[in-house]
Amino acid sequence: MPPVPALMPQNHPQSRHRLLDLLPEGTLLAVAAPAEVRAVLGSAMNPSVDPPVELPIDHPARPGVGVVRTGVGPAAAAASVAATLGRRPFRAVLSVGVGGALPGPSSPTIRSVVLADRSVLADQGLAEPGQYVPTAEMGFGAFSDQSDAIAADAALLDALAPAVDHVGAISTVSTCSGTDDLASAIAGRTAALAEAMEGAAVGLAAQRAGLPFAEVRVISNTTGDRAGQVWDLDGALAVLAKVFGPAQTA
């Protein structure tokens, strides 16, 4: 794998409020990787210990809000959230973490905050010569309307939208876009601003449980050919801590 270029700072919009403060009581934050969980929990998480999978941790700054480490990828995310909801009642689910900016005229800048108005299963389908057929067109859509996407809950969208930098679709992929062709294909067929590996799968688990759902991503990198990608993972995690972590991490 070609080396990723060194971190390159970019200017970006600033979200105006802590998203944590805007969440309804009883929200479960579904977060994939240990570094993302540590950012959301702030100093409450011992940096030498990985947070457990499928066991929700009470958020130190928001009583009634839980944080669960799901593991990375759609299968792990859906399974973990379903198991968590079976162990403890929640009233809403929010998929939270970092993500990659997809190419396009509205491509979000690194460290900006993106709220999904819909989360799309972007690579679940059939690849044929010259075309891709999503499972929905094959008659196997995952969601209750037989589509491959879930719209964000209207109340969550209204509550969170004023505090983010971009609102638009986010793709959920099983394979990250490390080539220009794949990034362009994902962007073209989903019209998404960004991609990540869990959102729509978390949304599917929430929908099956009858709970409202939304997804928020902080942009950590560009997508496309790996050698040309630009990354600021540390900066994105710092923004994640600012908008979801305890106040002292801001």
N, C-alpha and C positions, 0 to 999 in steps of 0.2 A: 504494500500500500504506500503511495507517495506520501511524503511528509506534509503535514498541515502547516500553512504559513504561520509565522509568529502573530501574536495578538495585535490587532490594528484598531485603535480607537476610532469611533465614529460618533458624530453628533446625532442626537435623537431627541424626539419629544419626551417630555416628562409627564408621567401620569400624575393626576392632581390630588388623589386621596389614597389612603391605604385601602386596598380592596377588602382586606380582612374586616375592617370596620363596617363594611356595607353588606356583609353576608347575613342571611337569616340564621337565627339560632337553630342548632340541629343540623348544620351542614357538615358533610364529610368531604374533606379535601383528599383526593386520590392523587398521590405523588409517586413517580416511578422509581427514581434512583436515590441512593443514600445522600448524595450531595444536595439534591433538590429538597429532600426532607429536612436536612440540617438547615438549609436556608429558610424554609418555612417555619421551623421551630426555633431558629435562632440559638441563643446561648443555652437553651434548655436541653439541647442534644449533645451528649458527650461525643466529641469528634473522633474518638478512638473506637467507638462502638457503632456498628451498623444497626439502624432501626429495624425492628422485626417486621416481617411481611404478614399482612392480613390481621394484625392486631392494632386497632386504632389507638392512638395516643391523644390525650386531651391537649388541645392547643393551649400553651401557657398564657396567651394574651386574650383568649376568647373562650370563656366557659361555654360548654355546649357545642363547640366546634371540634371535630375530630380530624386527625391526620393519620392516613394509612399509607405505608409504603407498599406499592402494588407489585414491584418488579417491572422490568422493561418489556415492552411489546404488547400487542393487542391481546394475545391469549392470556398472558400473566395478568394484565390489567383487568380483564373481564372476570377471570376466575377469582382474583383477590377481592374485587369490589363485591361480587356476589356473595363470597364467603363472609366478608365483613358485615354486610347488611343482614345476613342471617344470624349473626352473633349479637348485634346491637342495633337498636332502631335509630335511624336518621330521617331527616325531613327533606333533604336535598343533597345532591352530589355535584362536586366541582372538580373537574380534571385540571390539575395545575402542574406547571413545569416549564422547561425551556423547549425551544423548537427552532427549526431552520426556516429562513426566509426563502420562499419560492420566487423564481424570476417572473417579472411582469411589470407593467407600468405603475402598479401600486405596491410594489414589493416593500415590506417594512424594513426599517433600518435596524441594525444591531442594537440591542438593549431596549428596544421599544416593546410595549405591552400590547398584545393582540387578544381580543375577545372574540370567540367564535360565535357567529350567528347561526352557523350549522357546522357539524363535525361529520366528515365524510370518510367512509371506508374506501380508500383510494386505489387499492391494488388487490381487491378480492374479486376475482373474475376469471376470464378466459383470454389469454393472449393468442391471437391468430395472426397469420401473415398480414401485415398492413393495418391491423386494427386491434383494439382492446374492447372486450364485451364485459361490462360489469354484471355482477350476479343479479342485480335487480332486473336487467333486461333479459336475463335467462329465466326469470320467474322465481328467483331465490333471494329476494331482498331480505335483509336481516331485521329491519325495523318494522314496527306495527303497521306502517303504511306500505309495506313491501318495497321500500326504497333502500338505498345504500347510505343514507345520511339521516342524521337527527338534528332537528332545529333546537336551538337553545330555548330553554324555558323563558317565556316572555317576561315574567316578573324578575327573574335573575338578570336577563339582558338589560332591562330598563334600569335596574339598580346599579349594575356594574359599568355600563357603557360610558357614563360621564367621567369615569376615572381611568380610562385606558387611552392608548394612542391610536389604535386601529380596531375596527369591527369588520369582520368578514369571515369567510369560510376557512377552516383549518382541516387539512387532510390528515388522516391516520394511515400510516404506511407500515408494512411489515419489513420492507427494505428501504433504508434511507437513500435519498437521491444523491449519489456520489458521482454521477455523470451528468453532463449537460442535457443529454437526450432524455434521461429519466426525469430530471427536474422539470424540463419543458413539458414532458408528457403528463406528469402529475398535475402541473399547473393548468395545462390546457384542458384536461378532461374534468377537473373539479372547480376551476376558477378560484382556487384557494390562495390565500396570502402566505400561508406557512404550512409546514408539515411537522408532525410529531408521531409518536408510535403508540399512543394510548387513548386519545380523546374519545373517538367514536365507540371504541370498545367499552370504555367506562360508561358512555351514554347508553349503550345497549343494556348493560347490567342495571343501570338506574331505571331505564324504561321498563324492563321486565319486573322490577320491584315497585313500579308505580310512582317513582319519585322524580321531581324536577331535576334538570341537568343543564350544566353549561361547562365551557372549557376556556381556560386562560393560559397563554404562553408568553414567556419573555424570549425574545429572539436572541439566540446565542451565536448564530452562524449563518452564512449563506449556504445555499445548496449548489449542485452542479459539480463539474470536474473537481475531484478531491484536491488536486494540486493547486487549484486556484481559489479554493474556499477561503473565506475570511472568518476568523473566530474571535470571540471574546466571552468564553464560558464564565470566567471569574466575574466579569462585569455583569453578565446576565444573572448569575446567581445573587450578586449584590442587589440588583433591582428586585429579584424575586423576594429576597429578605426584606426589602424596603416596603413592598406592597402587601406581603402576607405574613411577615415575621413580627415578633414583638417590637414595640416601639423603640427599644434601645438599640435594635439592629439597623435602624434607618440611618 
